[in-house]
Amino acid sequence: MGEITFDDFMKVDIRVGEVIRAEAYPEARRPAIKIWIDFGSEIGEKKTSAQVTAHYSPEMLVGKQVMAVVNFPPRQIGKFMSEVLVLGLPDEAGEIRLIGPDGPVPLGGRLH
């Protein structure tokens, strides 16, 4: 990957939100979970789907604070419209673990 400028970085709006609802997404090509995230009063509730079933069940995600890119345009994922991109890192097997703060922070906080 090439270098980017600080201005390029500032264009990516990464915020913290809390999962308020999650459900299995059996229609997805690869196992996935539909996730609804509250980003606080400025952004509100957004939804997405994520291929994170190796480490999470829908029940485990509710109440979890996660980081997401909130300024991508909506994207159709099968029959589901994804509005944000949750962020994660692959483990040794390539399965995604979501990233978030290591303690509670106010919803909607922007990554610096």
C-alpha positions as CSV (number, residue, x, y, z in Angstrom):
1,M,0.0,0.0,0.0
2,G,1.1,3.5,-0.7
3,E,1.5,6.3,1.8
4,I,-1.4,8.5,2.6
5,T,-1.5,12.0,4.0
6,F,-3.0,13.0,7.3
7,D,-5.8,14.7,5.4
8,D,-6.5,11.3,3.8
9,F,-6.8,9.7,7.2
10,M,-9.1,12.5,8.4
11,K,-11.6,11.6,5.6
12,V,-12.2,8.2,7.3
13,D,-14.8,8.6,10.0
14,I,-14.2,5.8,12.5
15,R,-16.6,5.9,15.5
16,V,-17.4,3.7,18.5
17,G,-20.9,2.3,18.9
18,E,-22.7,-0.2,21.0
19,V,-24.4,-3.3,19.5
20,I,-28.1,-3.0,20.4
21,R,-29.4,-5.9,18.3
22,A,-27.9,-8.8,16.5
23,E,-29.3,-11.8,14.6
24,A,-28.1,-14.7,12.4
25,Y,-28.0,-14.0,8.7
26,P,-28.6,-17.5,7.2
27,E,-29.2,-16.1,3.7
28,A,-25.6,-14.8,3.5
29,R,-23.1,-16.7,1.2
30,R,-20.7,-17.1,4.1
31,P,-21.9,-17.4,7.7
32,A,-22.6,-13.9,9.0
33,I,-24.5,-11.9,11.6
34,K,-26.8,-8.9,11.1
35,I,-25.8,-6.1,13.6
36,W,-27.6,-2.9,14.6
37,I,-25.3,-0.4,16.3
38,D,-26.1,2.8,18.3
39,F,-23.5,5.5,17.6
40,G,-25.1,8.1,19.9
41,S,-27.3,11.1,19.2
42,E,-25.1,12.6,16.4
43,I,-25.1,9.6,14.1
44,G,-27.9,7.4,15.5
45,E,-28.5,3.7,14.8
46,K,-26.9,2.0,11.8
47,K,-26.9,-1.5,10.6
48,T,-24.3,-3.9,9.0
49,S,-23.5,-7.5,8.6
50,A,-20.3,-9.2,9.6
51,Q,-18.7,-12.6,9.0
52,V,-17.7,-13.0,12.6
53,T,-19.5,-16.3,13.5
54,A,-16.3,-18.1,14.4
55,H,-15.9,-16.0,17.6
56,Y,-19.3,-14.5,18.2
57,S,-23.0,-15.4,18.5
58,P,-25.7,-12.7,18.1
59,E,-26.3,-12.9,21.9
60,M,-22.6,-12.3,22.6
61,L,-22.5,-9.1,20.5
62,V,-25.4,-7.2,22.2
63,G,-23.9,-4.6,24.6
64,K,-20.4,-4.8,23.0
65,Q,-18.7,-1.6,22.0
66,V,-17.2,-1.8,18.5
67,M,-15.4,0.4,16.1
68,A,-16.8,1.1,12.6
69,V,-16.3,3.3,9.6
70,V,-19.5,5.4,9.4
71,N,-19.0,7.5,6.3
72,F,-19.0,4.8,3.6
73,P,-22.1,4.8,1.3
74,P,-24.6,2.1,2.0
75,R,-23.8,-1.2,0.4
76,Q,-26.2,-4.1,-0.5
77,I,-25.0,-7.3,1.1
78,G,-27.4,-10.0,-0.3
79,K,-30.8,-8.9,0.8
80,F,-29.5,-6.7,3.6
81,M,-28.4,-3.1,3.3
82,S,-25.1,-2.4,5.2
83,E,-24.7,1.2,6.4
84,V,-21.3,0.9,8.2
85,L,-18.2,-1.2,8.2
86,V,-17.3,-2.8,11.5
87,L,-13.6,-3.2,12.1
88,G,-11.7,-6.3,13.1
89,L,-8.5,-8.2,12.9
90,P,-7.9,-11.8,11.7
91,D,-6.7,-14.4,14.1
92,E,-4.2,-17.1,13.2
93,A,-6.9,-19.0,11.3
94,G,-8.1,-15.8,9.4
95,E,-11.3,-15.5,11.5
96,I,-12.2,-12.0,12.4
97,R,-12.2,-10.6,16.0
98,L,-13.9,-7.2,16.3
99,I,-12.0,-4.3,17.7
100,G,-13.3,-1.8,20.2
101,P,-12.2,0.2,23.3
102,D,-10.7,-1.7,26.3
103,G,-13.2,0.1,28.6
104,P,-16.5,1.9,28.2
105,V,-16.4,5.2,26.3
106,P,-19.2,7.6,25.2
107,L,-21.1,6.4,22.1
108,G,-20.1,8.2,18.8
109,G,-16.6,9.0,19.9
110,R,-14.2,9.4,16.9
111,L,-11.0,7.5,16.6
112,H,-7.9,9.8,16.9
